[in-house]
């Protein structure tokens, strides 16, 4: 299950000619002009009749509204972030009566808790599911050590818990936010997908090749410990008629717009730029996010700043050169703290020392992407930061 050996054809990283995404990102492809499929997906939005899409959405919502008012109209998975706040605002504007469902993040931040409370104040019914913390910490450790994803249990439970609630309360419609494959680049067949199913979960739902059933017996884990991370059966989904729709399929999706709208409805941003990022409104709810994003950098040579800067470049808010500068300033720095919380405090909850963490980092680092000494050891500066190898034309 070690995914550290992701290889590139050579040691030169090539970048999209328009944004700053590298060819090391899984499922990102460049066309003959050197432009990535995430940029091309965005181009296609100009051809979409959004007025017609809104009519389609209205018609679908009408089908799912509770006719007698005795049940909720839909479920909205919410984390307390700017996107889920925006989803709630929009669905209330559509006149829906949602049940909001939170699968608690692994290490909930103070600002994350504040934003969850704000969602409750918008006028919705709300359920928060808090998995067994002892089990969650075991899963964080296993995720970090086996697949290089400290937030593995969170990435799974955000797709399992809301679906379980849908089955339990017989609410078939689940409203997700963006289709990440469309927004960030992914397989063509997945970019147009606006219905969520089991196959989607298995392919894109955060499993990273480690199935829940693989965990039984590891570190004393039993099947009963993994109930929150287990997807409902196809039969259960069929009985309820569970359908997941992406709001971003029916309305133009833009993280910055979502942040502005959410702030107007009480969403709180971070006082400064978030570590490893270039904005103050994204990924505010989990202290572990800095570690998660750092591992993306170690495996693929890009991280959160590349993602966000590219979104702004596509929308004409940022020049490519400015995006390159932001990436060089912020991307891939060792996560000594996140949202002001020191890394040793974050790791101590998982009984992992900083030294052990650094050894795990080195294990998952794609050494073809970073500078090494003559003996093949990774070169690091005084703050523990790596340096990427020679870039292709259009340096980042």
C-alpha positions as CSV (number, residue, x, y, z in Angstrom):
1,X,0.0,0.0,0.0
2,X,3.1,2.3,-0.1
3,X,2.3,4.9,-2.7
4,X,5.6,6.7,-2.3
5,X,7.0,5.5,-5.6
6,X,4.9,7.5,-7.9
7,X,7.2,8.0,-10.8
8,X,7.5,10.5,-13.6
9,X,9.0,9.8,-17.1
10,X,12.0,12.0,-16.3
11,X,13.2,14.4,-13.6
12,X,11.7,17.5,-15.3
13,X,8.3,18.7,-14.1
14,X,6.2,20.1,-16.8
15,X,3.5,22.7,-16.1
16,X,0.3,23.7,-17.7
17,X,0.9,26.6,-20.1
18,X,-2.1,28.5,-18.6
19,X,-2.2,27.7,-14.9
20,X,0.5,26.4,-12.6
21,X,-0.5,22.7,-12.2
22,X,2.2,20.1,-12.9
23,X,2.0,16.9,-14.9
24,X,2.8,15.0,-11.7
25,X,-0.8,15.4,-10.5
26,X,-2.7,12.1,-11.0
27,X,-5.3,12.1,-13.7
28,X,-4.2,15.5,-15.0
29,X,-3.6,15.5,-18.7
30,X,-2.2,18.2,-21.1
31,X,-3.5,18.6,-24.6
32,X,-1.4,19.3,-27.7
33,X,-1.2,23.0,-26.7
34,X,0.2,22.2,-23.2
35,X,-3.0,23.2,-21.4
36,X,-4.4,20.9,-18.7
37,X,-7.8,19.3,-18.6
38,X,-8.9,21.3,-15.5
39,X,-8.4,24.5,-17.5
40,X,-10.2,23.0,-20.5
41,X,-13.1,22.0,-18.2
42,X,-13.4,25.5,-17.0
43,X,-13.4,26.8,-20.7
44,X,-16.4,24.6,-21.3
45,X,-18.4,26.5,-18.7
46,X,-18.8,29.4,-21.1
47,X,-21.0,27.2,-23.3
48,X,-23.3,26.1,-20.5
49,X,-26.7,27.7,-20.4
50,X,-26.8,28.3,-16.6
51,X,-30.4,29.6,-16.8
52,X,-31.5,26.3,-18.3
53,X,-29.4,24.4,-15.7
54,X,-31.2,26.3,-12.9
55,X,-34.6,25.3,-14.4
56,X,-33.4,21.7,-14.5
57,X,-32.3,21.9,-10.9
58,X,-35.6,23.5,-9.8
59,X,-37.5,20.7,-11.5
60,X,-35.4,18.0,-9.8
61,X,-35.8,19.7,-6.4
62,X,-39.6,19.7,-6.9
63,X,-39.6,16.0,-7.3
64,X,-37.7,15.5,-4.0
65,X,-39.5,18.0,-1.8
66,X,-41.5,16.3,1.0
67,X,-45.1,16.5,-0.2
68,X,-46.7,16.5,3.2
69,X,-43.9,18.3,5.1
70,X,-43.3,15.3,7.3
71,X,-39.7,14.7,6.2
72,X,-36.7,16.7,5.2
73,X,-36.3,17.6,1.5
74,X,-32.6,16.8,1.2
75,X,-29.4,16.2,3.1
76,X,-26.5,18.6,2.9
77,X,-23.1,17.3,4.1
78,X,-21.5,20.2,5.9
79,X,-18.0,20.6,7.5
80,X,-18.4,24.2,8.5
81,X,-16.2,25.4,5.7
82,X,-17.1,28.2,3.2
83,X,-18.4,25.8,0.6
84,X,-20.8,24.0,2.8
85,X,-22.0,27.3,4.3
86,X,-22.6,28.4,0.7
87,X,-24.5,25.2,-0.1
88,X,-26.8,25.8,2.9
89,X,-27.5,29.4,1.9
90,X,-28.3,28.4,-1.7
91,X,-30.5,25.5,-0.8
92,X,-32.5,27.7,1.6
93,X,-32.9,30.2,-1.3
94,X,-34.4,27.4,-3.3
95,X,-36.9,26.9,-0.6
96,X,-35.6,23.5,0.5
97,X,-35.9,22.2,4.1
98,X,-32.5,20.5,4.5
99,X,-31.1,18.2,7.2
100,X,-27.4,19.2,7.6
101,X,-25.0,16.4,8.5
102,X,-21.5,16.8,9.8
103,X,-19.1,13.9,10.0
104,X,-16.7,15.5,12.6
105,X,-13.2,16.3,11.3
106,X,-10.2,14.5,12.8
107,X,-8.9,17.4,14.9
108,X,-11.5,20.1,14.8
109,X,-10.1,23.6,15.1
110,X,-11.7,26.4,17.2
111,X,-12.6,28.4,14.0
112,X,-14.1,25.2,12.6
113,X,-16.4,24.8,15.6
114,X,-17.4,28.5,15.3
115,X,-18.4,28.1,11.7
116,X,-20.4,24.9,12.4
117,X,-22.3,26.8,15.0
118,X,-22.9,29.6,12.4
119,X,-24.4,27.1,10.0
120,X,-26.9,26.0,12.7
121,X,-27.9,29.7,13.2
122,X,-28.9,29.9,9.5
123,X,-32.2,28.1,10.3
124,X,-31.6,24.4,9.6
125,X,-32.0,21.1,11.4
126,X,-28.6,19.6,12.0
127,X,-26.9,16.3,13.0
128,X,-23.2,16.0,14.0
129,X,-21.8,12.5,14.0
130,X,-18.7,12.1,16.2
131,X,-16.9,8.8,15.6
132,X,-15.1,7.0,18.4
133,X,-12.0,9.1,19.0
134,X,-9.8,6.2,20.0
135,X,-10.6,4.4,16.8
136,X,-10.2,7.6,14.8
137,X,-6.7,8.1,16.1
138,X,-5.8,4.6,15.2
139,X,-7.1,5.2,11.7
140,X,-5.2,8.5,11.5
141,X,-2.0,6.7,12.4
142,X,-2.6,3.8,9.9
143,X,-3.6,6.3,7.2
144,X,-0.4,8.3,7.7
145,X,1.9,5.3,7.9
146,X,0.3,3.1,5.2
147,X,-0.9,5.5,2.5
148,X,0.5,8.8,3.5
149,X,-2.8,10.4,4.4
150,X,-3.3,11.4,8.0
151,X,-6.9,12.4,7.3
152,X,-7.8,9.1,5.6
153,X,-10.8,8.4,8.0
154,X,-12.1,11.9,7.5
155,X,-12.0,11.7,3.7
156,X,-13.9,8.4,3.9
157,X,-16.5,9.4,6.5
158,X,-17.5,12.6,4.7
159,X,-18.9,10.2,2.0
160,X,-20.2,7.5,4.3
161,X,-21.9,9.3,7.2
162,X,-24.3,11.5,5.2
163,X,-25.3,8.5,3.0
164,X,-25.9,6.5,6.2
165,X,-28.1,9.3,7.5
166,X,-30.0,9.4,4.2
167,X,-30.7,5.7,4.5
168,X,-31.7,5.9,8.2
169,X,-34.1,8.8,7.8
170,X,-35.3,7.9,4.3
171,X,-34.1,11.2,2.7
172,X,-33.1,10.3,-0.9
173,X,-31.5,13.5,-2.1
174,X,-28.0,14.5,-1.0
175,X,-26.6,17.9,-2.2
176,X,-22.8,17.9,-2.6
177,X,-20.8,21.0,-3.6
178,X,-18.3,20.8,-6.4
179,X,-17.4,17.9,-8.6
180,X,-13.6,17.8,-7.8
181,X,-12.8,15.9,-11.0
182,X,-14.3,18.8,-13.0
183,X,-12.8,21.6,-10.9
184,X,-9.3,20.2,-10.4
185,X,-8.9,17.9,-13.4
186,X,-9.6,14.2,-13.6
187,X,-10.8,11.4,-15.9
188,X,-13.1,12.6,-18.6
189,X,-15.9,10.2,-17.7
190,X,-16.0,11.6,-14.1
191,X,-16.0,15.3,-15.0
192,X,-19.6,15.2,-16.2
193,X,-20.9,13.0,-13.5
194,X,-23.5,14.7,-11.3
195,X,-24.8,11.6,-9.5
196,X,-22.9,9.9,-6.7
197,X,-22.7,6.1,-6.5
198,X,-20.7,3.4,-4.9
199,X,-18.3,3.2,-7.9
200,X,-17.5,6.9,-7.4
201,X,-16.8,6.4,-3.7
202,X,-14.4,3.5,-4.6
203,X,-12.6,5.5,-7.3
204,X,-12.5,9.1,-5.9
205,X,-13.9,9.0,-2.3
206,X,-10.6,9.2,-0.5
207,X,-9.8,5.5,-0.1
208,X,-6.4,5.7,-1.8
209,X,-6.4,2.0,-2.4
210,X,-7.0,1.1,1.2
211,X,-10.4,-0.4,1.7
212,X,-12.2,-0.3,5.0
213,X,-12.2,-4.1,5.1
214,X,-8.4,-4.1,4.9
215,X,-8.3,-2.6,8.3
216,X,-9.9,-5.4,10.3
217,X,-7.3,-6.9,12.6
218,X,-4.8,-4.0,12.3
219,X,-4.0,-2.5,15.7
220,X,-6.9,-4.4,17.2
221,X,-9.6,-2.9,15.0
222,X,-12.8,-4.9,14.6
223,X,-15.6,-4.7,12.1
224,X,-17.8,-3.0,14.8
225,X,-15.2,-0.2,15.1
226,X,-15.5,0.6,11.4
227,X,-19.3,1.1,11.2
228,X,-19.0,4.8,10.5
229,X,-16.6,4.3,7.6
230,X,-18.7,1.6,5.9
231,X,-20.8,2.6,2.9
232,X,-24.4,1.4,2.8
233,X,-25.2,-1.6,0.6
234,X,-26.4,-1.2,-2.9
235,X,-29.7,-2.6,-1.7
236,X,-30.1,0.0,1.0
237,X,-29.3,2.8,-1.4
238,X,-31.8,1.4,-3.9
239,X,-34.6,1.1,-1.3
240,X,-34.2,4.8,-0.4
241,X,-33.5,5.9,-4.0
242,X,-30.4,7.7,-2.8
243,X,-29.2,10.3,-5.3
244,X,-26.2,12.6,-4.9
245,X,-26.2,15.8,-6.9
246,X,-23.5,18.4,-7.3
247,X,-24.7,22.0,-6.8
248,X,-21.7,23.0,-8.9
249,X,-23.3,21.1,-11.9
250,X,-26.3,23.5,-11.8
251,X,-24.8,26.8,-10.7
252,X,-21.3,28.3,-11.6
253,X,-19.0,27.1,-8.9
254,X,-16.3,29.4,-7.5
255,X,-14.6,29.0,-4.2
256,X,-13.9,32.7,-3.8
257,X,-17.5,33.7,-4.6
258,X,-18.6,31.0,-2.1
259,X,-16.3,32.6,0.6
260,X,-17.7,36.1,0.0
261,X,-21.3,34.9,0.2
262,X,-20.6,32.8,3.3
263,X,-18.9,35.7,5.0
264,X,-22.0,37.8,4.5
265,X,-23.9,35.0,6.3
266,X,-21.6,34.9,9.3
267,X,-18.7,32.6,8.1
268,X,-15.4,33.5,9.9
269,X,-12.1,33.5,8.0
270,X,-8.6,33.1,9.5
271,X,-6.9,36.4,10.6
272,X,-3.9,35.8,8.3
273,X,-3.0,33.6,5.3
274,X,-3.2,29.9,6.3
275,X,0.1,28.1,6.5
276,X,0.9,26.4,3.2
277,X,-1.8,28.3,1.5
278,X,-2.2,31.7,-0.2
279,X,-5.7,32.6,1.2
280,X,-7.4,32.9,4.5
281,X,-10.8,31.4,3.8
282,X,-10.0,27.7,2.9
283,X,-9.4,24.6,5.0
284,X,-10.0,26.1,8.4
285,X,-11.7,23.3,10.3
286,X,-9.0,20.6,10.8
287,X,-5.6,21.1,12.4
288,X,-4.3,18.1,10.5
289,X,-4.8,19.7,7.1
290,X,-1.3,21.2,6.9
291,X,0.1,17.6,7.3
292,X,-2.3,16.3,4.7
293,X,-1.3,18.9,2.1
294,X,2.4,18.5,2.8
295,X,2.2,14.8,1.9
296,X,0.6,15.8,-1.5
297,X,3.7,17.9,-2.0
298,X,6.0,15.1,-1.1
299,X,4.3,12.6,-3.4
300,X,3.5,14.9,-6.4
301,X,5.5,18.1,-6.0
302,X,2.6,20.5,-5.6
303,X,0.2,21.4,-2.8
304,X,-2.6,23.8,-1.7
305,X,-1.2,27.0,-3.1
306,X,-0.8,25.5,-6.6
307,X,-4.5,24.4,-6.5
308,X,-5.9,27.7,-5.3
309,X,-3.6,29.9,-7.4
310,X,-4.6,27.9,-10.5
311,X,-8.3,28.4,-9.7
312,X,-7.8,32.1,-9.6
313,X,-5.7,32.1,-12.8
314,X,-8.5,30.4,-14.7
315,X,-11.0,33.0,-13.6
316,X,-8.7,35.9,-14.7
317,X,-8.1,37.1,-11.1
318,X,-4.4,36.3,-11.1
319,X,-1.7,36.4,-13.7
320,X,0.3,33.2,-14.3
321,X,3.5,35.0,-13.2
322,X,1.9,36.1,-9.9
323,X,0.6,32.5,-9.4
324,X,4.2,31.2,-9.9
325,X,5.4,33.7,-7.3
326,X,2.8,32.6,-4.8
327,X,3.7,28.9,-5.3
328,X,7.3,29.6,-4.7
329,X,6.5,31.6,-1.5
330,X,4.0,29.2,0.1
331,X,3.8,25.7,-1.5
332,X,5.3,22.7,0.2
333,X,6.9,24.2,3.3
334,X,7.4,21.8,6.2
335,X,4.2,22.0,8.4
336,X,5.7,23.2,11.6
337,X,2.3,24.6,12.6
338,X,-1.2,24.9,11.2
339,X,-3.9,27.5,12.1
340,X,-1.3,28.4,14.8
341,X,-1.2,24.9,16.4
342,X,2.4,23.5,16.5
343,X,3.0,20.2,14.7
344,X,4.2,18.4,17.9
345,X,0.9,19.1,19.6
346,X,-1.0,17.8,16.5
347,X,1.1,14.6,16.4
348,X,1.1,14.0,20.1
349,X,-2.6,13.1,20.0
350,X,-1.6,10.2,17.7
351,X,1.4,9.2,19.8
352,X,3.8,10.1,17.0
353,X,7.0,12.1,17.6
354,X,8.3,14.8,15.2
355,X,11.3,12.6,14.4
356,X,9.1,9.6,13.6
357,X,6.9,11.9,11.5
358,X,9.9,13.1,9.5
359,X,10.9,9.5,8.8
360,X,7.4,8.8,7.5
361,X,7.6,11.9,5.3
362,X,10.9,10.7,3.8
363,X,9.4,7.3,3.1
364,X,6.6,8.8,1.1
365,X,8.7,11.4,-0.7
366,X,9.0,10.9,-4.5
367,X,12.8,11.3,-4.6
368,X,12.7,11.9,-8.4
369,X,11.1,15.3,-7.7
370,X,13.6,16.8,-5.2
371,X,17.3,17.7,-4.9
372,X,19.5,15.1,-3.3
373,X,23.2,14.9,-2.2
374,X,25.7,12.6,-4.0
375,X,24.7,9.7,-1.7
376,X,21.0,10.1,-2.7
377,X,19.8,11.6,0.6
378,X,17.2,14.4,0.3
379,X,18.6,17.9,0.7
380,X,16.8,20.0,3.2
381,X,17.3,23.6,4.4
382,X,17.4,24.7,8.1
383,X,13.6,24.6,8.3
384,X,13.4,21.1,6.9
385,X,12.2,22.2,3.5
386,X,12.9,20.3,0.3
387,X,13.8,21.9,-3.1
388,X,12.2,20.6,-6.3
389,X,14.4,19.6,-9.2
390,X,14.8,21.7,-12.3
391,X,11.6,22.9,-13.7
392,X,10.6,22.8,-17.3
393,X,10.0,26.0,-19.3
394,X,7.6,28.3,-17.4
395,X,9.2,28.0,-14.0
396,X,7.1,27.7,-10.9
